[in-house]
Amino acid sequence: MHFSELKWAQLATLSDKVFVVPLASLEQHGPHLPLATDTWIVSEVARRLEAQASDEVVLFPTQWLGHSPHHRRFGCVSLGMRPYMDLIAGLCRSLVEAGAQKILLLNGHGGNDVPARAALREVKDTYADRPEIYVAFASYWNLAAKDFQTIRESPKGGMGHACEMETSVMLALRPEQVDMSKAVQDGIRTESPWLESDMLAGTAHYLVNDFDELSKSGVIGMPESATAEKGERFLAAAAAAALAFVRDFQTWRYQQKR
């Protein structure tokens, strides 16, 4: 079911559902993909999730405004760290007040990770005496990482931003918005094992960079490896992984047992 389509009297009956809030961004995705790429991808993953579990999920409208200051020299619309934390915390408080006990922030943009996690600490403090409240944050590519590894054809470093995966999904989802003639491989090239980067691997350290320090084009990875067929497989895997997480998340009661 969709939160925006509910009547207010229905809210009191939904405490057993998982409220799913897709988080996204409006930012550059290289010379070949549109600014709304993250928003369109996570919205489609969430749509498929709700379609398979409409009696279990309350789907919230996608929050397209994200935390993207690292893209500012290429182009983005972004909230700062503190305002984005306040946005996430405010959303969660509103949903709890509307009756939600299980909230999943289904993330579609890597830059949202740090402020969203910090906001969840504040939400936890707010509801310290409400052990029935669970708020989870999960990026769809991490939920589906195992399956994504079997679908990809690029080596480590091929999936980062406007990459094989995102370009493939956009070819499957909105091919008219993709200009493959402008798709370029990009990202830092180094012999250092500490600077190897891939969305499914991460790094052992944390360092803040702006995107123009990492890429000339705004791309990190190998978009030239993209195909629409792989895009459909990535989408299906992401939706299936999100569904599996939601169904397990529904059963969590460990906080109440302490």
C-alpha positions in Angstrom: 0.0 0.0 0.0 1.0 3.6 -0.6 1.2 6.0 2.3 0.0 8.9 0.2 -3.2 7.1 -0.7 -4.3 6.2 2.8 -7.1 7.9 4.8 -6.1 9.2 8.2 -8.4 6.7 10.0 -6.4 3.8 8.5 -3.1 4.9 10.1 -4.0 3.3 13.5 -4.3 -0.1 11.9 -0.8 -0.2 10.3 1.5 -0.9 13.3 2.3 -4.4 12.0 3.5 -3.1 8.6 7.0 -2.1 7.5 7.1 1.6 6.5 9.5 1.9 3.6 11.0 5.4 2.8 13.1 5.5 -0.4 16.0 8.0 -0.1 17.6 9.4 -3.2 19.3 12.5 -4.7 19.3 14.9 -7.6 22.9 15.1 -8.8 25.2 14.6 -11.7 25.7 11.1 -13.1 28.4 11.7 -15.7 27.9 13.0 -19.2 25.6 10.1 -20.2 23.0 9.8 -17.4 20.4 12.3 -16.0 20.5 14.0 -12.7 17.5 12.0 -11.5 19.2 8.6 -11.9 19.3 7.7 -8.2 15.7 8.8 -7.7 14.4 6.8 -10.6 16.4 3.6 -9.7 15.5 3.5 -6.0 11.9 4.4 -6.8 11.7 1.4 -9.1 13.2 -0.9 -6.6 10.7 0.3 -4.0 7.8 0.0 -6.5 8.7 -3.6 -7.2 9.0 -4.3 -3.5 5.6 -2.9 -2.7 4.0 -4.7 -5.7 5.2 -8.0 -4.2 4.3 -7.2 -0.6 1.4 -4.7 -0.7 -0.1 -6.2 2.5 3.1 -6.0 4.4 4.6 -2.7 3.3 3.5 0.9 3.5 5.5 2.7 0.8 6.3 6.4 1.4 7.0 8.8 -1.5 10.7 8.9 -2.6 12.7 11.6 -0.9 14.6 13.0 -3.9 16.5 15.7 -2.0 19.7 14.1 -0.7 23.1 15.0 0.8 25.4 15.6 -2.3 27.9 18.4 -1.6 30.7 16.3 -3.1 29.0 16.7 -6.5 28.7 20.4 -6.4 31.4 21.2 -9.0 29.6 19.0 -11.5 26.0 19.8 -10.5 23.5 18.8 -7.8 20.8 20.0 -5.5 21.8 19.2 -2.0 21.1 19.6 1.7 23.9 20.1 4.1 24.8 17.5 6.8 22.8 18.9 9.6 19.7 19.8 7.6 19.7 16.3 6.1 20.0 14.7 9.5 17.0 16.9 10.6 15.0 15.8 7.5 15.6 12.1 8.3 14.9 12.4 12.0 11.8 14.4 11.3 10.5 11.9 8.8 11.1 9.1 11.3 9.4 10.9 14.1 6.4 11.7 11.9 6.0 8.1 10.9 6.3 6.9 14.5 3.6 9.4 15.5 1.5 8.0 12.6 1.7 4.5 14.1 4.9 3.0 12.5 6.9 0.6 14.6 9.2 -0.7 11.8 10.7 1.8 9.4 13.1 0.9 6.6 15.0 3.8 5.0 15.8 2.2 1.6 18.7 4.2 0.3 19.6 4.9 -3.3 22.5 7.4 -2.9 25.8 6.8 -1.2 26.1 10.4 0.1 23.1 9.9 2.3 24.8 7.2 4.3 26.7 9.3 6.9 24.0 11.8 7.8 21.3 9.2 7.8 23.1 7.0 10.2 23.8 9.9 12.5 20.1 10.9 12.4 19.2 7.3 13.4 21.2 7.7 16.6 19.1 10.8 17.4 15.9 8.9 16.6 17.0 6.1 18.9 17.6 8.5 21.7 14.2 10.1 21.2 12.5 6.7 21.5 14.8 5.1 24.1 11.8 4.0 26.1 10.0 2.5 23.1 11.7 -0.9 22.4 9.0 -1.7 19.8 10.4 1.0 17.5 13.0 -0.3 14.9 14.4 2.0 12.3 16.8 0.5 9.7 18.9 2.1 7.0 20.0 0.0 4.0 21.3 0.8 0.6 19.8 -1.5 -2.1 23.2 -2.4 -3.5 24.4 -3.7 -0.2 21.2 -5.7 0.4 21.8 -7.3 -3.0 25.6 -7.4 -3.0 25.9 -11.2 -3.4 23.6 -11.3 -6.4 25.1 -8.1 -7.9 28.5 -9.8 -7.9 27.2 -12.6 -10.0 25.6 -10.2 -12.5 28.4 -7.8 -13.0 31.0 -8.3 -15.7 33.4 -5.4 -14.7 36.3 -6.1 -12.3 36.7 -4.4 -9.0 36.5 -0.7 -9.6 33.9 -1.1 -12.3 30.9 -0.2 -10.1 31.0 3.1 -8.3 28.9 6.0 -9.8 27.2 6.3 -13.2 28.9 2.9 -13.6 28.1 -0.5 -15.1 25.2 -1.1 -12.7 23.5 2.3 -12.7 23.9 2.6 -16.5 22.5 -0.9 -17.1 19.5 -0.2 -14.9 18.8 3.1 -16.7 19.1 1.3 -20.0 16.4 -1.1 -18.8 14.3 1.5 -17.1 14.6 4.7 -19.1 16.7 4.0 -22.2 15.7 7.3 -23.8 17.5 9.1 -21.0 20.8 7.4 -21.7 23.5 8.6 -24.2 25.9 5.7 -24.5 28.0 7.7 -27.0 29.1 9.8 -24.0 29.7 7.0 -21.5 33.3 7.0 -20.4 35.3 4.9 -18.0 36.7 7.0 -15.2 37.9 7.1 -11.6 41.3 7.3 -9.9 44.0 4.9 -11.1 46.6 4.0 -8.5 48.8 1.2 -7.4 47.8 1.7 -3.8 45.7 -1.2 -2.4 44.2 1.4 0.1 42.7 3.4 -2.7 40.9 0.7 -4.6 37.2 1.6 -4.7 34.1 -0.3 -5.6 30.5 0.1 -4.4 30.3 -3.6 -3.4 33.7 -3.6 -1.6 34.2 -0.3 0.1 37.6 0.6 1.7 39.3 0.0 5.0 39.5 3.7 5.8 37.2 6.7 5.6 38.3 9.9 3.7 36.2 12.8 2.5 36.7 13.8 -1.1 34.9 15.9 -3.6 33.9 14.1 -6.8 36.1 16.3 -9.1 39.1 15.0 -7.1 38.2 11.4 -8.1 36.9 11.8 -11.7 37.2 14.1 -14.6 33.8 13.2 -16.0 31.7 12.6 -12.9 31.9 8.8 -13.5 33.5 6.2 -11.3 33.6 2.8 -12.9 32.9 1.2 -16.3 29.6 2.3 -17.8 30.6 1.0 -21.2 30.0 -2.5 -19.8 26.3 -1.7 -19.3 23.4 -3.5 -21.0 19.7 -3.4 -20.6 19.6 -7.1 -20.0 21.9 -6.8 -17.0 19.9 -3.8 -15.8 16.8 -5.9 -15.5 18.7 -8.5 -13.6 20.1 -5.9 -11.2 16.6 -4.5 -10.6 15.1 -7.9 -10.0 17.9 -8.8 -7.6 17.6 -5.5 -5.7 13.8 -5.9 -5.3 14.2 -9.5 -4.2 16.8 -8.7 -1.6 14.7 -5.8 -0.3 11.7 -8.1 0.0 13.8 -10.7 1.9 15.1 -8.1 4.3 11.6 -6.6 4.9 10.1 -10.0 5.7 12.9 -10.8 8.2 12.7 -7.3 9.6 9.0 -7.8 10.3 9.9 -10.6 12.7 12.4 -8.7 14.8 11.4 -8.6 18.5 14.8 -8.8 20.2 14.7 -5.3 21.7 11.5 -6.1 23.6 13.1 -9.2 25.1 15.9 -7.4 26.9 
